[in-house]
Amino acid sequence: MAALHAQRLFLAQSSSFLPSTSAAWPRPRPRRSGAATCRAALHVPSSIHTAQDSLSLKLDWIDVPASPSADVDGGSVSVEKLRAIADAAADRAEMHDIIGRQRDNWNHLLLHSTNSLTLAASVMAALAPAAPGVVALKASAGVLLASAAVTMAAVNKIQPSQLAEEQRNATRLWRELERDLRAALALGAPTTTNDDVQEAMDRVLALDAAYPLPLLPGMLEKFPKAVEPARWWPRRRAAQPKKSRSFGRRGSASGNNGWTQDLEEEMRGILRVIKAKDEQEFLTVGKLVLNLNRGLAVAGPALAGTAALASVFIGSGEAGAWASGAAVFGGALAAAVNTMEHGGQMGMLFELLRNCAGFYRKIQEDIEANLGEPDVKRREGGEVFATKVALKLGRSLSDLKQFRKMASPSIRDGDIQEFAGKLF
């Protein structure tokens, strides 16, 4: 009895120090057995905290992360827009390629048909004085020469060879745009932004304006008053002029995005040489070709029209012999002028020179955009940019070092003899 009483006292004291876990753990089901059930009431002092207090969740401690669905949706929308622009660029390239071939066929067909009309009319004008049916030959020669004059005037207005060259350049540039967009799409949604979409749209609109598809209206002026380089890229937004960062003579390229003071001087020298030599050379030759083409475009229809007018007086007394000779001579000269203009593709040559000048103008603006950015971290990588410039100029990276001295103000533009580009 004494041992049983001591055991009850020990259990009562130990239970007073244990926290109540009835709220935290489920109460086990009582098992039915033959033994008697022992029921005891455990009293916990109010000064002791139970486990139930620590189980209350404080939701204000939990920071719910913002859902990235909005950013993901925005990126996916930008990707879809870029994909649509890339598909449109591929479609444009196909259209320009087809139309370019068609207009090249125009050049050949109209050249040969016009020359055939002119030469056939000249033969008729030569045979008319000695032929019994002088009136029929005279009328036929006049009609053919008049038709040739009108055809020459129309063909000289549209310049099919120049139209074909425009479409060839447009096809190449649209395919280049498509490749750039496909490369951007390959990077995925996280790197695609609305700025990329806007830049792509600007390039599309610039290409549409530079090389229009319709013939009339909207065709580019074939005989402009001033010769300007072709422009197929969008204009950059004007930035506030700021002084670019100075690297020092021993600046490290690794910490400056590949840019050093020497590289900047090379780019400035190349920029100066391109402005003074390469671009001006193509513009000067382009003006000469334009003036020659303008003269041929006026001379061809004028000679054919004069021959048609002279054919009217064939067989009319003493002036008939002179009229026949004038018709024959005028028709032959008109055919020669037409062959020189369209067989030599003077319009294509002028467009080629404009595009070459535009090619160098774009290199200038790329260099100016990078040098004008004061933060070198926001520029294109210096080594990569130098490689691109060297490839566009047809030179090696070591060749670019010779242009470093051209950046010096002590050298005048007239002293520059070498061209920057070797590609064309």
Buried (B, 14 or more C-beta within 10 A) or exposed (E): EEEEEEEEEEEEEEBEEEBBEEEEEEEEEEEEEEEEEEEEEEEBEEEEEBEEEEEEEEEEEEEEEEEEEEEEEBBEBBBBBBBEBBEBBBEBBEBBBEBBBEBBEBBBEBBEBBBEBBBBBBBBBBBBBEBEEBEEBBBBBBBBBBBBBBBBBEBBEBBBBBBBBBBBBBBBBBBBBBEBBBEBBEEEBEEBEEEBBEBBBBBBEBBBEBBBBEEEEEBBEBBEEEBEBBBBBBEEEEEEEEEBBEBEEEBEBEEBBBBBBBBBBBBBBBBBBBBBBBBBBBBEBBBEBBEBBBEBBBBBBBBBBBBBBBBBBBBEEEEBBEBBBBBBBBBBBBBBBBBBBBBBBBBBBBBBBBBBBBBBBBBBBBBBEBBBBBEBEEBBBBBEBBBBBBEBBEBEEEBBBBBBEBBEEEEEEEEBEEBBBEEE
